[in-house]
């Protein structure tokens, strides 16, 4: 069984200020989704198959 672990981390100043907890969670989910989409493209470029579709809850 082959497992490919990839860690992505970065820090940056927030571009906007959330006025509620729900808004902050939405912005975090949006950024996380962008990262997952980017990683999926990187995996495809290297010929690494993704076994499952990404899901957000």
C-alpha angles and dihedrals in degrees: 000000000000120000123187114200118189124178122202121190134163139155128216141156113269113259093209141014120242116228094201141025091248091054091049091050091048092051091048091049090050092053091045091051091052090052092050091049091050092048090049089056091048090051090050091050090055093044094248111148118223111222100201137034114248115251131191125201 
